[in-house]
């Protein structure tokens, strides 16, 4: 039986002080679970600001790119 190549798939191991976690699934789902593992609200806020900035830059680049047919 042939195996299909996975797309949009991620596998992450997170180490925390009291436990470790193996997370796998869609890239978006893994990103959300990883974000929720950030220990403090202040650090989550910093990460969210960086993610928002990266998203704004991507939207700007895509808007400037020529439209695909």
trRosetta pair geometry for C-beta under 8 A, 3 or more apart (Angstrom, degrees):
i j d omega theta_ij theta_ji phi_ij phi_ji
6 9 3.9 -15 149 8 125 150
8 26 5.5 -7 148 -141 99 81
8 27 5.6 -103 -164 -1 64 102
9 24 7.3 17 -178 -177 89 90
9 25 7.2 -111 -140 162 69 16
9 26 6.9 -61 -100 -105 46 35
9 27 7.1 -49 -17 -47 3 77
10 23 8.0 7 108 111 95 90
10 24 6.7 -160 97 -139 51 58
10 25 7.1 -17 56 66 75 44
10 26 7.3 22 19 139 91 21
10 27 4.7 96 -21 -102 122 64
10 30 4.2 -110 82 28 123 161
10 31 7.8 70 49 -39 160 74
11 22 7.4 -6 -172 -174 87 90
11 23 7.4 168 -153 90 43 51
11 24 4.2 -1 -108 -104 76 104
11 30 7.6 -112 -80 -109 15 148
12 22 7.5 163 86 -155 47 46
12 23 4.8 -12 62 62 95 97
12 24 7.2 172 20 -76 62 56
12 30 5.3 131 2 -172 123 120
12 33 7.9 164 61 86 131 112
12 34 5.9 -34 120 -78 165 120
13 20 6.5 0 -178 179 93 111
13 21 7.2 165 -156 84 49 47
13 22 5.4 -19 -103 -101 76 70
13 23 7.8 175 -86 21 27 71
14 20 6.6 164 85 -160 53 60
14 21 4.6 -4 55 55 103 95
14 22 8.0 -167 20 -74 72 25
14 23 6.6 30 -7 -3 110 113
14 34 6.5 180 -77 -121 130 76
14 37 5.1 -21 -178 162 159 169
15 20 5.1 -20 -106 -108 60 92
16 19 5.4 8 62 60 108 65
16 20 6.9 178 24 -88 71 37
16 21 7.2 33 -3 -5 111 100
16 37 6.6 -124 -68 -172 122 106
16 39 7.4 140 -138 -74 105 106
21 33 7.9 -136 132 156 140 117
21 37 6.9 -143 40 -102 142 141
23 30 5.2 139 127 -131 114 83
23 33 4.9 178 -142 102 151 144
23 34 6.8 -153 59 -59 156 80
24 30 6.8 -3 -128 -88 22 119
25 29 4.4 -47 104 84 124 136
25 30 5.7 169 59 -51 80 87
26 29 4.4 87 59 9 89 107
26 30 6.9 -161 86 -6 44 86
27 30 5.9 -56 -146 39 30 109
27 31 6.3 34 154 -23 64 106
28 31 5.7 -54 -148 34 30 114
28 32 6.5 30 154 -19 64 104
29 32 5.8 -53 -150 34 32 111
29 33 6.4 27 155 -14 65 107
30 33 5.8 -56 -145 41 32 109
30 34 6.1 34 155 -20 66 109
31 34 5.8 -56 -145 38 28 112
31 35 6.3 32 154 -22 63 106
32 35 5.7 -53 -148 34 29 113
32 36 6.5 28 154 -18 63 106
33 36 5.7 -55 -149 36 32 112
33 37 6.7 35 150 -24 63 104
34 37 5.6 -55 -155 28 35 114
34 38 7.8 54 145 -38 59 84
35 38 6.0 -30 -170 -4 43 113
35 44 6.8 87 178 -136 84 94
35 47 6.6 -177 -131 116 89 140
35 48 7.8 81 -155 -73 126 82
38 43 5.1 -149 172 105 115 110
38 44 4.7 149 90 -77 134 79
38 47 6.1 -137 -87 6 164 151
39 43 6.6 40 58 42 70 141
40 43 4.6 89 64 10 91 101
40 44 6.8 -151 97 -6 48 86
41 44 5.4 -52 -146 38 35 116
41 45 6.3 42 152 -26 66 102
42 45 5.7 -51 -152 30 31 114
42 46 6.9 31 150 -17 62 101
43 46 5.6 -49 -151 33 38 112
43 47 6.4 36 152 -16 67 105
44 47 5.7 -57 -148 40 32 110
44 48 6.1 34 154 -22 67 108
45 48 5.7 -53 -144 36 29 113
45 49 6.5 34 154 -22 62 103
46 49 5.8 -53 -153 31 31 113
46 50 6.7 27 151 -15 64 104
47 50 5.7 -56 -153 37 34 110
47 51 6.3 34 151 -19 67 106
48 51 5.6 -53 -144 38 33 112
48 52 6.2 36 155 -22 65 105
49 52 5.7 -53 -147 35 29 113
49 53 6.5 31 153 -19 63 106
50 53 5.7 -53 -148 36 32 112
50 54 6.4 32 153 -18 65 106
51 54 5.7 -54 -147 37 32 111
51 55 6.3 34 153 -20 65 106
52 55 5.7 -54 -148 36 30 113
52 56 6.4 33 153 -21 64 104
53 56 5.8 -53 -148 34 31 112
53 57 6.6 31 154 -18 64 105
54 57 5.8 -54 -151 36 32 112
54 58 6.5 33 151 -20 65 105
55 58 5.7 -54 -149 34 33 112
55 59 6.4 33 154 -19 66 104
56 59 5.8 -52 -147 35 31 111
56 60 6.4 33 153 -20 64 107
57 60 5.6 -55 -149 37 31 114
57 61 6.4 32 153 -19 65 105
58 61 5.7 -53 -148 36 32 111
58 62 6.3 27 156 -15 66 108
59 62 5.9 -58 -146 40 29 108
59 63 6.2 31 155 -22 64 108
60 63 5.8 -55 -146 35 28 111
60 64 6.4 21 156 -15 63 110
61 64 5.9 -64 -149 39 29 107
61 65 6.4 37 153 -33 66 104
62 65 5.6 -44 -146 21 35 117
